[in-house]
């Protein structure tokens, strides 16, 4: 505890001796994403036992931030893609096999304030961001197959509509600028939002053909670990 | 923090706290059921043995990969969804069975087919004019035989014409009212059916919905008109019947190749016909650049010839010196 206190005081001293100036950055990151909800019991992972049974995923982010002093503004576009645990979804639907067409992808557009603190001769920058924005949730269409001896439906096609919804992100990251204009960037963020209603259409095949519409309700909260390049402009 | 900021935070927290219970995809499931076999006997040909019997397969609750086994009770069996036409050589009762099998199981449907020594015949028919709703003289009429189980047919068309074909075409040359009789026969049985038909006079008018003129411009037009390639109402035609100008059309010409070009025109203006013996004369003119119409060519079309060709909707005529006229004609009552 004592060490932590000394460390924290050292950081404050470092910040205190730094002169603030305009710092603008563009960042390009690869992302590792893990479905996880901090505020609800459910999430969209394969551990949830409902919904799309998403596996851990990945993606990328383009972001830009302009900080006149220590507080500025940040923009970001982020794409996250998640696989699907077809075996577990098959078990839930009592299907023998699931065939998936397309990707589970979430496109996020963010804007929000950023707190950015340089230290160690403007070589390191620590940032804290609170983003709000809109996201487009596109889930893959899939077909569940059933053995004919058990079910009148040999297959059921699920066609899922894209959903646009509000989203927020809390992010923190650290940048190391090893020459005057470029460096590396490491970040961590949590993305969340309300429980989303995703509409889908189903169509059966077999000795009886039925079709209809229904919805799933699911949170799409996840944690991102970002690693990429940072350019000072 | 001011009041507005506090309100914004409260609203945001409220929005994100409205969590509905998570629901997954609906399980769409019903237990499998056996396929259902069913068929119908659609037609029995002939009034006495050998009978030719037509079947229609009407299964339900199928999954798409069924096998079908037919047993016709006369020693003939068949595998396949579409049944064959089966000949039954003798009068008897036959148990017809169809077994449908798929992954779930099998189902058999059977019915008893009683074929006596003789079945009654019926006589019936319908007809349709080549002109659709109109029956203009001369009128080709297509007859469709709807008789059942007969072997031979005799048609009497009421105008002296006869036929022994099953589905004949007969041309009624003169207008009038006629009664058509169909005699259907088989094994000593004879049935007859009648229908009246009214043949009208010829159509009283027509429209030229399109006029196409193809010719070599150098033979008919001056140099300026053959080379400028401009578009405009610089050609027109006049149509005459019995010396009377029945139609005038301004046309737009377009250059189409070095030797010939089509002249197209369309209208729904009616041309009345009093006498089919009078020909239709079409004269084509060039407005010329000076504004003075210049005669290009003319063609004469025999209305009697069109009548003898059963009022065609398309007509093409070649004249000397590479002049071709194509007409799209709509005949009207």
Interface residues (C-beta under 8 A of the other chain):
Chain A: X39 X40 X42 X48 X49 X50 X51 X89 X92 X93 X94 X144 X146 X147 X148 X149 X150 X151 X152 X153 X154 X156 X158 X166 X168 X192 X193 X194 X195 X197 X200 X202 X204 X205 X206 X207 X208 X210 X214 X215 X216 X217 X218 X219
Chain B: X15 X16 X18 X19 X20 X21 X22 X23 X24 X25 X26 X27 X28 X29 X30 X31 X32 X33 X35 X60 X61 X62 X63 X64 X102 X103 X104
